[in-house]
Amino acid sequence: MEITVRIPVVGDWLHFAGPADANLKLVRESVGVNIAARDGVVQVQGAEEPVCIAKAVLDRMVELTAKGHQCQMGEVKDLIADETAGQAIHITAHDEEVVRNVSWEGDLQVYSAGRRIRPRTDNQRTYIEAIRKNDLVFGSGPAGTGKTYLAVACAVHLLKQDQVRKIMLVRPAVEAGEKLGFLPGDLEAKIHPYLRPLLDALHDMLDFDTIRRFIETDILEIAPLAYMRGRTLNHAVVILDEAQNTTASQMKMFLTRLGHGSKMIITGDTTQIDLNNPAHSGLVDAARRFKDVPGTSIIRLQNTDVVRHPLVQQIIEAYHSDGPHH
């Protein structure tokens, strides 16, 4: 299917398309269509439903531009989320099961050539199976059990299999008493130390150029938890790491961002809570609230699932022997 959207002369093209046509690239990558723009005319090609979504988004962008407004990428994301949510999704139970069963056997498929990623313990296999079957999964356990690494691997696997259009990595900035505002640099520099473990996992699965391209086209987004408010995330895998450092209200805010065709994986270690009051941990609260909710799964990895240096398991047991430390 192909449609044409004409951009009125009124208003600046930059206000509509963004710098280097970034807004159009965002629509193209998020919705899954081909977009060609020239001389104030935008041509959209693709399957019927994505083309209709893209046209609706572009029409609303035209309306904003005609009023002298400059379309920001955050606003375009919200328009895409609104229009995607407004489309009826027709899928039979059989079709849904086929989608969930596709290409999960053997190694998880990632972009780095020759990289083999697979579960190494029974609990890790249960964890991956839970992610396959459910749209909301909580994975808790001590350091080194692979809860974050395998979550990222599953997200990359789903992206490569065209099951989702986006990966979003999120982390609360609550560590060692520091706040984002006290750290030097711009937002990227401020959040980089908090998101380093997620980036390390990504670099094992994608080369640098692919990561950079995915970030530029908004296929990959990395953000602190505080920047999730007001978002709706469709056709994405969203990973919240270090979730033990969220409050119950933050966890509720995050979970309600879940959109159509998306999965959320929440990981954390309840023995390493950095909140002033550990009893207020959003991960602990959510594990209690969702233990019997259909479509969710709570997986608890154990010391025996540690796959780092052999000493790590003994270190964890040494500290666990006289209770948790905060």
LINFENDA-V12181 format. One record per backbone hydrogen bond with DSSP energy under -0.5 kcal/mol. NH is the residue of the N-H (numbers start at 1). CO is the residue of the C=O. E is the energy in kcal/mol with one decimal. If there is no record, write none. Layout:
nh = [NH;NH]
co = [CO;CO]
e = [E;E]
//
This chain:
nh = [3;5;7;8;15;16;17;18;21;22;23;24;25;26;27;28;29;30;31;32;33;34;36;38;41;42;43;43;44;45;46;51;52;53;54;55;56;57;58;59;60;61;62;63;64;65;66;67;67;68;69;71;71;76;77;78;79;80;81;82;83;84;85;86;87;87;90;91;96;97;98;99;100;101;102;102;104;108;110;111;112;115;116;117;117;125;126;127;128;129;130;131;132;133;134;135;136;137;138;139;139;140;140;141;145;150;151;152;153;154;155;156;157;158;159;160;161;162;163;164;165;166;167;168;169;170;171;172;174;175;178;182;183;190;191;192;193;194;195;196;199;200;201;202;203;204;204;205;205;206;211;212;213;214;215;216;217;218;219;220;221;223;225;227;228;229;231;233;234;235;237;238;238;239;239;240;240;241;241;243;245;246;248;251;252;253;254;255;256;257;258;259;262;263;264;265;266;267;267;268;272;278;280;281;282;283;285;286;287;288;289;290;291;293;294;296;297;299;299;301;301;305;306;307;312;313;314;315;316;317;318;319;320;321;322;323;325]
co = [44;42;40;6;12;12;13;14;18;19;17;17;21;22;23;24;25;26;27;28;28;45;43;41;38;5;36;41;3;34;1;47;48;49;50;51;52;53;54;55;56;57;58;59;60;61;62;63;64;65;64;15;69;72;73;74;75;76;77;78;79;80;81;82;83;84;88;89;92;93;94;95;96;97;98;99;101;117;108;205;205;112;114;108;115;121;122;123;124;125;126;127;128;129;130;295;295;264;297;137;266;138;299;268;142;146;147;148;149;150;151;152;153;154;155;156;157;159;158;158;235;235;219;237;221;239;223;241;172;178;175;179;180;186;187;188;189;191;191;192;195;196;197;198;199;200;201;201;202;202;207;208;209;210;211;212;213;215;214;214;167;169;171;224;225;226;228;257;232;260;166;236;263;168;237;238;265;170;239;267;242;243;280;247;248;249;250;251;252;254;255;233;259;236;135;238;137;240;265;139;269;276;277;278;246;243;281;282;283;284;285;286;288;290;292;293;136;138;297;140;299;302;303;144;309;309;310;311;312;313;314;315;316;317;319;320;271]
e = [-2.3;-3.1;-3.2;-0.6;-0.6;-1.1;-3.2;-2.0;-1.9;-1.5;-2.6;-0.9;-2.2;-2.1;-2.0;-2.6;-2.7;-2.5;-2.4;-1.8;-1.3;-2.9;-2.4;-2.6;-1.5;-3.0;-3.2;-0.5;-2.7;-2.5;-1.9;-2.3;-2.3;-2.2;-2.8;-2.7;-2.1;-2.2;-2.8;-2.8;-1.8;-2.0;-2.4;-2.0;-2.0;-2.5;-2.6;-0.8;-0.8;-2.3;-2.0;-2.5;-0.6;-2.2;-2.5;-1.7;-2.3;-2.6;-2.4;-2.6;-2.6;-2.6;-2.3;-1.3;-0.5;-1.1;-0.6;-0.6;-2.6;-1.9;-2.2;-2.3;-2.1;-1.4;-0.9;-0.7;-0.9;-3.3;-0.6;-1.1;-1.7;-1.8;-0.5;-0.6;-0.6;-1.9;-2.2;-2.2;-2.3;-2.3;-2.2;-1.9;-2.2;-2.1;-2.4;-1.0;-1.3;-2.4;-3.0;-0.5;-3.3;-0.6;-2.6;-1.7;-1.2;-2.7;-1.0;-2.4;-2.3;-2.5;-2.0;-2.6;-2.5;-2.4;-2.1;-2.7;-1.8;-1.6;-2.8;-0.9;-3.1;-0.9;-2.9;-2.7;-2.7;-3.0;-1.1;-0.7;-1.3;-0.6;-2.2;-1.4;-1.5;-2.4;-2.5;-1.4;-0.6;-0.5;-1.7;-0.7;-2.2;-2.8;-1.8;-2.2;-2.6;-0.8;-0.8;-0.6;-1.7;-2.2;-2.3;-2.6;-2.4;-2.7;-2.3;-2.4;-1.8;-1.1;-2.1;-1.9;-2.3;-2.6;-1.7;-1.7;-2.1;-0.6;-2.0;-2.6;-0.7;-3.4;-2.2;-0.5;-2.8;-2.9;-0.5;-0.5;-2.4;-2.8;-0.7;-3.1;-2.0;-1.7;-0.6;-2.4;-2.2;-2.3;-2.5;-2.9;-1.9;-2.0;-1.5;-1.9;-1.2;-2.5;-2.9;-2.6;-3.1;-3.0;-0.5;-1.6;-2.0;-0.5;-2.4;-1.6;-3.9;-0.6;-2.1;-2.5;-2.3;-1.4;-2.0;-2.6;-0.6;-1.3;-0.5;-1.4;-1.8;-3.4;-0.5;-3.2;-0.7;-2.1;-1.6;-3.4;-2.3;-0.6;-0.9;-2.6;-2.6;-2.1;-2.2;-2.0;-2.1;-1.3;-0.5;-1.8;-0.6]
//
